[in-house]
Amino acid sequence: MRRYLYAGFWLMAAAVFLRAEVNRAVTIEAPGEAVAGKPVSVQIGASTDATDGEQIGFLHAEYSIDEGLTWTGCCNLENAGKSAARRVGFTASATGGVALVRVRVAFRGGEAGDADFRGTPIHWDESWKNWRWPPAKYARIAVPPPQRVERSIHIDAPSEVAAGSVVSVAVSANTGENGERIGFFHADYSVDGGKTWTKFCYAEDSGQKLSREMQFAVGARGTKAIIRVRAAFRGGRDGDVDLAGKPIEWGQSWERWLSPPAKYAIIYVRGA
């Protein structure tokens, strides 16, 4: 009798040992750092090697681009078999910060019942509902804020000249953004205080740097000459933007030569 009890004890111990050897996994393969405003790709997965009919009952994934203030679902699988993997993607915040990815899995159908990846019974109203660990896993992705783009528009002109003088004016634009170029560069001058305008530079797709020079005669004493320059930068991460990096308002500030995207210089005409 004692022999049977002894054998039964070891059979029970072996059964417990075998159950403890079930390997369950939840994985998140995410970059440690991402570029602001650019796509991010993340691989998520789950698996169980149980041989008692256990499978992935639920596989849920969400991401946040504002360090957990808001969440967006990106994967919701049910009864997904013993192994499942998905590649999910999103765009990192344009201003930088921290992106988070969270994944939770409920394994079910086996001897362990509804269990998390550690084999612990799922607490549906507690850890599951509140995305706690386990059953949830998290990945943190740092998103450094974008470097300030150096864009410039310059007008080199005298502030005062004698009546009837011929003045030399140089205008230029520049962008330091990788891939961004000067999409449009327009320059006009007026010798009657802005009543009429004469074009002296209308360039398109001019690379990262552009400069032009112009000479013209000013009017009589007491008048003023005005130079105006506007630039639209395009092709970079921010799209079509003005000098301040804001989206071009084509029918408003651009059309009306407002600042930005325009810059002005005034030349006052004194006596000869």
Secondary structure, DSSP 8 states (H G I E B T S, - for coil): -HHHHHHHHHHHHHHHHHHHT--EEEEEE--SB--TTSEEEEEEEEEE--SSS-EEEEEEEEEESSTTSS-EEEEEEES--SEEEEEEEEE--TT-EEEEEEEEEEEESSTT-SB-TTS-B--IIIIITTT-TTTEEEEEEEE-------EEEEEE--SEEETT-EEEEEEEEEE-STT-EEEEEEEEEESSTTSS-EEEEEEES--SEEEEEEEEE--STT-EEEEEEEEEEEEETTEEE-TTS-B--IIIIITTT-TTTEEEEEEEEE--
